[in-house]
Amino acid sequence: MIHNLNTWWHHLEKNPQRTGWFCGVSLAIIAGICFLLALGSTPLVDETEPLFAEAARQMTVTGDWITPYFNQETRFDKPPLIYWLMAIAYNLIGVNEWAVRLPSALSAISLMVLVFITLRRCGLARPKNAQPEALNSRTSQRQLWLSPWIASALCALNIQTIAWARTGVSDMLLSGCMGGAMLCFFCGYTAPQEASERRILPNGWYIAFYTLLALAVLAKGPVGIVLPGLTIIPFLLYVGQFRTVWRESKPLLGALWFALLTVPWYVLVILDNGQDYIDSFFGYHNVERFTQVVNEHSAPWFFYFLVVLVGFLPWSVYLPWAIARLRFWQPQLWRQQPRTAHLGIFALAWFTSIFVFFTIAVTKLPSYVLPLLPAAAILVALLWSDLLTRESPSDQKPWGMWWTGGINGLFLLALGIACWRIPQFMGFDPAAPNWDQVVDQTPFPEIGAVIWCLGAGAIALCLILSRYRHWILLINLVVFTSFLLFSALPLLDVAVGQRQNALKELSLEASQVIQPEEQMMMIGFWKPSIVFYSHIPTLFFSHTPIALKHWREEADQIEPEDSLLLISYPNSVEQLNLQPQDYEMLAEKGAYQLFRFSPRVLLERNP
């Protein structure tokens, strides 16, 4: 196997331009499949995605690019960068699902590119390969192609990144900005630093680092600078480079540039909204999320072990081995190495700081650890590039491959079983009461199960025929891509369509039939996609008594000719004590119905 791989790479290495084209084209195909294919084919998914989409649309309508609004109320959950990018996309390609999700997709693609660039410069798997006398060796040169290609592919081919890169929220944007900042810092750290003390400005990589830090803070707030700080400072102390890098990176100038990019918007939004913004954004959405359970998002301390294990499958199986091979318990060893050999330790600091920070935080969500996945991809890529370039039999670690390969195969088998039973795991959703039956009638769960099980069998065969065990990496790449293309994306279209298509169609219907001065409301569920698709401000009430209380309080302002639109489930009019002659049913889509009735009649039926 090793001989075959060496022969293949030898043919590519004869022409570096050919190797570059191979890497570029293959990674572009992976990025296209993972992030762009059918990106806008499904409606926005309630409840979070439409909140961002509508707030961005409101900016294009009102011209207010400082304070985000949703449904005529301020939305202080996130800073403005994601809204600005969506609004720009609206102006370029129209108000649609593609425009909503494009910033997330482009963030993921940009991160892939920066991962490739960084590892193309410094992606040597072992410290000895980074020594000046070894840089031009065949092994080092092969690692400088293999490491970036594998890391970029793994950055894309994992469940969490694909999910958030195809969702119109700020999580992938934060990951892209923060990950890009980390990578630019490391490129600046490893760039030639001759006469750095005589330079007025830091090198261009450090300037890019400060710029992306600012964008991360404009994407999600203080966490955009806190997490990089918790990574970079311990890393520099570990390798004994803190004082030197402080002088090289010109942090005071960087802080000034960072402030010029970030402070103006925060000043303007506080001037517009005062203490309300400070209490909501800094108090509730930052401090309280770290110190208290917010929106019932609690979880046990080991929650993120499971999130990383499942969200980064199948590559997460190799993380313990990738971390252990660094021998991080020997700092003196690493301090003797050139900076270009420090990427593995830097990725470990990156991974650990984010993992520990959010493990300590009380509020827990799967998306919080999304920014550590590029570091995980780098760690696993360094491991595999090392394994694939070891030419001496005495250099091999068959026990490691046996253990991790075996666990890898078992996980693929478990994923195959899980795919086969997907309809049974879907649960009941009143928005799509029959979606499990619809999914069960498609071939996609079975296709996914077959793909994963074939992958598990192929890995088992490679382990038995030990000379082929290095094909395990390629098997995982092919299996994951095949699953995504032939099972996951088609299945997603069906499941999301069942849940969201009816609501989108009914919202568009409401926008056609609504009369001047007529209000629209929902009772019993929170579906903000209605506001985005209908462009109509909507009153949301969690229960019928709350809705009745509202209209009793508004009784003095109700005119006899006033009417009201209601989007709800069929039993809502019964709960409102309305008789068939009291309302007009305008449309029915899926589990929802659209009614019109008079609020005065509503009060008469519910005195």
MARDREN-689231 format. One record per residue (C-alpha): residue number from 0; x, y, z negated. Coordinates in steps of 0.25 Angstrom, whole numbers, plus 5000, padded with zeros to 4 digits. Example, Ala and Ser with C-alpha at 12.3 -4.5 7.8 and 13.67 -1.06 7.14 Angstrom:
# MARDREN-689231
num east north up
0 5049 4982 4969
1 5055 4996 4971
END
This chain:
# MARDREN-689231
num east north up
0 5000 5000 5000
1 5011 5010 4996
2 5018 5007 5009
3 5006 5009 5017
4 5003 5023 5010
5 5018 5027 5012
6 5017 5023 5027
7 5005 5031 5028
8 5010 5043 5021
9 5023 5042 5029
10 5016 5044 5042
11 5009 5056 5036
12 5022 5062 5031
13 5028 5062 5044
14 5020 5074 5047
15 5017 5083 5035
16 5007 5090 5044
17 4999 5077 5046
18 4999 5074 5032
19 4993 5088 5029
20 4983 5087 5039
21 4979 5073 5033
22 4978 5079 5019
23 4970 5091 5024
24 4960 5084 5033
25 4957 5072 5023
26 4955 5082 5011
27 4946 5091 5020
28 4938 5079 5023
29 4937 5075 5008
30 4933 5089 5004
31 4923 5090 5015
32 4916 5077 5010
33 4917 5080 4996
34 4913 5095 4996
35 4907 5100 5009
36 4900 5088 5015
37 4884 5090 5013
38 4888 5101 5003
39 4874 5108 5005
40 4866 5097 5009
41 4859 5096 4995
42 4851 5107 4988
43 4856 5113 4976
44 4856 5105 4963
45 4848 5110 4951
46 4851 5115 4941
47 4865 5121 4942
48 4868 5123 4957
49 4857 5132 4960
50 4860 5141 4949
51 4873 5145 4955
52 4867 5145 4969
53 4856 5155 4966
54 4865 5164 4958
55 4874 5165 4970
56 4862 5168 4979
57 4858 5179 4970
58 4871 5186 4971
59 4869 5186 4986
60 4854 5191 4984
61 4857 5202 4973
62 4871 5206 4977
63 4875 5205 4962
64 4888 5197 4962
65 4891 5199 4948
66 4879 5193 4940
67 4874 5180 4944
68 4859 5178 4944
69 4850 5165 4944
70 4835 5167 4945
71 4836 5181 4941
72 4844 5178 4929
73 4859 5180 4926
74 4867 5168 4928
75 4880 5169 4919
76 4884 5154 4919
77 4896 5156 4929
78 4904 5167 4934
79 4902 5172 4949
80 4912 5165 4958
81 4903 5153 4961
82 4891 5163 4964
83 4900 5172 4973
84 4905 5160 4981
85 4891 5155 4983
86 4886 5169 4987
87 4897 5170 4997
88 4893 5156 5003
89 4879 5161 5004
90 4883 5173 5012
91 4891 5164 5021
92 4883 5151 5023
93 4869 5155 5017
94 4862 5151 5004
95 4863 5136 5004
96 4868 5124 4997
97 4881 5125 5005
98 4884 5139 5000
99 4881 5135 4986
100 4891 5123 4985
101 4902 5129 4995
102 4910 5136 4984
103 4911 5123 4976
104 4915 5115 4988
105 4925 5125 4992
106 4931 5125 4978
107 4933 5110 4978
108 4939 5111 4992
109 4949 5122 4987
110 4953 5114 4975
111 4956 5102 4984
112 4965 5111 4993
113 4972 5117 4981
114 4974 5103 4975
115 4981 5099 4988
116 4990 5111 4989
117 4994 5110 4974
118 4998 5095 4975
119 5004 5097 4989
120 5014 5106 4981
121 5015 5098 4968
122 5008 5085 4969
123 5020 5076 4965
124 5016 5064 4957
125 5028 5063 4949
126 5038 5073 4943
127 5050 5066 4950
128 5043 5069 4963
129 5043 5084 4960
130 5058 5084 4958
131 5066 5093 4969
132 5073 5081 4974
133 5061 5072 4975
134 5051 5083 4982
135 5055 5078 4996
136 5054 5063 4993
137 5044 5055 5001
138 5036 5052 4988
139 5035 5067 4984
140 5031 5071 4998
141 5020 5060 4998
142 5015 5064 4985
143 5014 5079 4989
144 5004 5074 5000
145 4997 5063 4992
146 4995 5071 4979
147 4987 5083 4985
148 4979 5074 4994
149 4975 5065 4983
150 4972 5076 4973
151 4964 5084 4983
152 4956 5072 4987
153 4953 5068 4972
154 4949 5083 4970
155 4938 5081 4979
156 4934 5066 4978
157 4928 5066 4964
158 4914 5066 4959
159 4915 5079 4951
160 4922 5088 4961
161 4912 5083 4972
162 4900 5086 4964
163 4904 5100 4960
164 4910 5104 4973
165 4896 5101 4979
166 4889 5109 4969
167 4886 5124 4969
168 4891 5128 4955
169 4904 5134 4949
170 4911 5121 4944
171 4918 5117 4957
172 4922 5132 4959
173 4928 5133 4945
174 4935 5120 4948
175 4941 5125 4961
176 4945 5138 4955
177 4951 5132 4942
178 4958 5120 4949
179 4963 5130 4960
180 4969 5139 4949
181 4976 5127 4942
182 4982 5122 4955
183 4986 5136 4959
184 4993 5138 4946
185 5001 5125 4948
186 5005 5129 4962
187 5010 5142 4956
188 5017 5135 4945
189 5024 5126 4955
190 5027 5137 4965
191 5041 5142 4966
192 5043 5153 4955
193 5056 5159 4959
194 5058 5173 4952
195 5044 5172 4947
196 5047 5182 4936
197 5050 5193 4946
198 5037 5191 4953
199 5026 5201 4950
200 5015 5191 4954
201 5014 5176 4952
202 5015 5167 4964
203 5003 5165 4973
204 4998 5152 4966
205 4997 5159 4953
206 4989 5170 4959
207 4980 5160 4965
208 4979 5153 4951
209 4975 5166 4944
210 4965 5169 4956
211 4958 5155 4954
212 4958 5157 4939
213 4950 5169 4941
214 4940 5162 4951
215 4939 5151 4941
216 4934 5161 4930
217 4925 5167 4940
218 4919 5153 4943
219 4916 5149 4929
220 4922 5158 4919
221 4933 5157 4908
222 4935 5142 4910
223 4941 5145 4923
224 4953 5151 4916
225 4953 5143 4903
226 4955 5130 4909
227 4966 5133 4918
228 4973 5140 4906
229 4971 5127 4898
230 4978 5120 4909
231 4989 5128 4913
232 4994 5133 4899
233 4996 5119 4893
234 5002 5114 4906
235 5012 5125 4906
236 5016 5123 4891
237 5017 5108 4894
238 5027 5110 4906
239 5034 5121 4898
240 5031 5131 4909
241 5022 5141 4902
242 5031 5153 4901
243 5037 5151 4915
244 5024 5150 4921
245 5019 5162 4913
246 5029 5171 4920
247 5027 5165 4934
248 5012 5166 4934
249 5011 5180 4929
250 4999 5178 4921
251 4996 5192 4917
252 4995 5196 4932
253 4987 5183 4934
254 4978 5187 4923
255 4976 5201 4929
256 4972 5195 4943
257 4963 5185 4936
258 4956 5197 4928
259 4954 5205 4941
260 4947 5193 4947
261 4938 5189 4936
262 4936 5201 4926
263 4928 5210 4936
264 4916 5200 4938
265 4915 5197 4923
266 4915 5212 4919
267 4905 5215 4930
268 4895 5204 4925
269 4897 5208 4911
270 4894 5222 4914
271 4881 5218 4921
272 4877 5208 4911
273 4884 5211 4898
274 4883 5202 4886
275 4873 5192 4893
276 4884 5188 4902
277 4895 5187 4891
278 4886 5178 4882
279 4881 5169 4894
280 4894 5167 4902
281 4905 5168 4891
282 4897 5163 4879
283 4887 5153 4884
284 4893 5148 4897
285 4908 5147 4892
286 4910 5147 4877
287 4897 5140 4873
288 4899 5129 4884
289 4913 5126 4878
290 4908 5126 4863
291 4894 5122 4864
292 4885 5112 4872
293 4878 5121 4883
294 4866 5116 4891
295 4867 5102 4884
296 4879 5099 4891
297 4886 5091 4880
298 4894 5078 4882
299 4903 5069 4873
300 4918 5072 4872
301 4922 5062 4883
302 4912 5067 4893
303 4923 5073 4902
304 4931 5059 4902
305 4918 5054 4909
306 4916 5066 4918
307 4931 5065 4923
308 4930 5050 4924
309 4918 5050 4933
310 4919 5063 4940
311 4933 5060 4945
312 4931 5045 4948
313 4938 5038 4954
314 4950 5046 4951
315 4948 5048 4937
316 4952 5033 4935
317 4967 5038 4938
318 4967 5050 4929
319 4973 5043 4916
320 4984 5037 4925
321 4986 5050 4932
322 4988 5057 4918
323 4996 5047 4911
324 5006 5046 4922
325 5010 5061 4920
326 5016 5058 4906
327 5010 5071 4901
328 5015 5067 4887
329 5030 5070 4892
330 5030 5086 4893
331 5045 5086 4894
332 5045 5077 4906
333 5036 5087 4913
334 5043 5099 4909
335 5056 5094 4916
336 5048 5093 4929
337 5047 5103 4940
338 5034 5111 4941
339 5029 5104 4953
340 5029 5091 4945
341 5019 5096 4935
342 5006 5095 4943
343 5002 5082 4936
344 5003 5088 4922
345 4996 5101 4926
346 4985 5093 4932
347 4984 5085 4918
348 4984 5098 4911
349 4973 5103 4920
350 4964 5091 4918
351 4966 5090 4903
352 4963 5104 4900
353 4950 5105 4907
354 4946 5091 4902
355 4949 5094 4887
356 4943 5108 4888
357 4929 5103 4893
358 4930 5091 4884
359 4931 5101 4872
360 4920 5110 4878
361 4906 5106 4872
362 4898 5108 4884
363 4901 5097 4895
364 4898 5096 4909
365 4904 5087 4920
366 4908 5099 4929
367 4917 5105 4918
368 4929 5096 4921
369 4928 5098 4936
370 4940 5107 4936
371 4949 5096 4930
372 4947 5087 4942
373 4957 5093 4951
374 4968 5090 4940
375 4963 5076 4939
376 4964 5074 4954
377 4978 5079 4954
378 4982 5070 4943
379 4976 5058 4950
380 4982 5062 4963
381 4996 5063 4957
382 4994 5049 4952
383 4990 5043 4965
384 5001 5051 4973
385 5011 5045 4964
386 5005 5031 4966
387 5005 5032 4981
388 5019 5036 4982
389 5026 5026 4973
390 5035 5018 4982
391 5042 5009 4972
392 5034 4997 4967
393 5041 5000 4953
394 5034 5013 4954
395 5020 5007 4954
396 5010 5007 4942
397 5001 4995 4946
398 4995 4994 4932
399 4990 5009 4933
400 4984 5006 4947
401 4978 4993 4942
402 4971 5000 4930
403 4966 5013 4937
404 4963 5006 4950
405 4955 4995 4943
406 4947 5006 4935
407 4946 5014 4948
408 4939 5002 4954
409 4930 4999 4943
410 4925 5014 4943
411 4922 5013 4958
412 4914 5000 4955
413 4907 5008 4944
414 4904 5019 4954
415 4898 5009 4964
416 4889 5003 4953
417 4885 5017 4949
418 4882 5022 4964
419 4873 5009 4966
420 4865 5013 4953
421 4864 5028 4956
422 4849 5029 4958
423 4847 5023 4944
424 4856 5033 4938
425 4849 5045 4944
426 4838 5047 4933
427 4825 5054 4934
428 4825 5068 4940
429 4811 5075 4941
430 4816 5083 4952
431 4819 5071 4960
432 4810 5060 4954
433 4814 5049 4965
434 4828 5053 4968
435 4833 5039 4962
436 4824 5032 4971
437 4828 5040 4983
438 4843 5038 4980
439 4841 5023 4978
440 4835 5023 4992
441 4848 5028 4999
442 4860 5020 5002
443 4870 5030 4995
444 4871 5024 4981
445 4874 5010 4987
446 4884 5016 4997
447 4891 5023 4985
448 4891 5010 4977
449 4897 5002 4989
450 4908 5012 4991
451 4912 5012 4977
452 4912 4997 4975
453 4920 4996 4988
454 4930 5005 4982
455 4931 4997 4969
456 4933 4985 4977
457 4944 4991 4986
458 4951 4996 4973
459 4950 4982 4967
460 4956 4976 4980
461 4968 4986 4980
462 4971 4983 4965
463 4971 4968 4969
464 4980 4970 4981
465 4990 4979 4973
466 4998 4984 4985
467 4985 4992 4989
468 4981 4998 4976
469 4985 5012 4980
470 4974 5012 4990
471 4965 5014 4978
472 4966 5029 4980
473 4962 5029 4994
474 4950 5019 4991
475 4945 5029 4980
476 4946 5041 4990
477 4939 5033 5001
478 4928 5027 4991
479 4925 5041 4985
480 4924 5048 4998
481 4915 5037 5004
482 4906 5038 4992
483 4905 5053 4993
484 4902 5053 5008
485 4893 5041 5009
486 4886 5040 4995
487 4887 5052 4986
488 4884 5064 4995
489 4873 5057 5002
490 4867 5052 4989
491 4869 5067 4983
492 4861 5072 4995
493 4849 5062 4992
494 4849 5064 4977
495 4851 5079 4977
496 4841 5081 4988
497 4830 5073 4980
498 4833 5082 4968
499 4834 5095 4975
500 4827 5095 4989
501 4813 5097 4984
502 4816 5108 4975
503 4824 5115 4986
504 4812 5114 4996
505 4802 5118 4986
506 4810 5131 4982
507 4811 5134 4997
508 4796 5132 4998
509 4794 5141 4986
510 4802 5152 4993
511 4793 5152 5005
512 4780 5152 4997
513 4783 5162 4985
514 4775 5175 4986
515 4780 5189 4982
516 4781 5191 4967
517 4778 5176 4965
518 4786 5169 4954
519 4791 5155 4954
520 4794 5146 4942
521 4798 5131 4938
522 4793 5124 4926
523 4800 5111 4920
524 4814 5111 4927
525 4825 5120 4931
526 4828 5120 4946
527 4836 5133 4949
528 4837 5128 4964
529 4823 5134 4966
530 4828 5148 4964
531 4840 5146 4974
532 4831 5140 4985
533 4819 5148 4983
534 4826 5161 4980
535 4815 5163 4970
536 4817 5167 4955
537 4810 5156 4947
538 4805 5155 4933
539 4810 5142 4926
540 4802 5136 4914
541 4807 5123 4907
542 4793 5120 4902
543 4778 5124 4906
544 4776 5131 4892
545 4787 5140 4894
546 4782 5144 4908
547 4768 5146 4902
548 4774 5155 4891
549 4781 5163 4902
550 4769 5166 4910
551 4761 5169 4897
552 4771 5180 4894
553 4770 5185 4908
554 4755 5185 4908
555 4753 5200 4908
556 4762 5202 4921
557 4754 5191 4929
558 4745 5196 4940
559 4733 5188 4945
560 4740 5187 4959
561 4753 5182 4953
562 4757 5168 4957
563 4768 5158 4953
564 4776 5147 4960
565 4780 5135 4952
566 4790 5124 4956
567 4788 5112 4947
568 4785 5098 4946
569 4770 5094 4949
570 4766 5093 4935
571 4769 5107 4932
572 4756 5113 4936
573 4749 5103 4926
574 4758 5107 4915
575 4754 5122 4918
576 4739 5118 4917
577 4736 5122 4932
578 4725 5116 4940
579 4726 5113 4955
580 4718 5126 4958
581 4728 5134 4950
582 4740 5132 4959
583 4745 5130 4973
584 4755 5119 4976
585 4764 5125 4987
586 4774 5114 4989
587 4779 5100 4984
588 4793 5095 4985
589 4798 5083 4978
590 4796 5084 4963
591 4792 5099 4964
592 4780 5107 4968
593 4778 5122 4970
594 4765 5128 4965
595 4759 5142 4965
596 4750 5147 4954
597 4746 5159 4947
598 4752 5162 4933
599 4739 5168 4929
600 4732 5155 4931
601 4744 5148 4924
602 4741 5156 4912
603 4726 5154 4912
604 4728 5139 4912
605 4738 5140 4901
606 4733 5151 4892
END
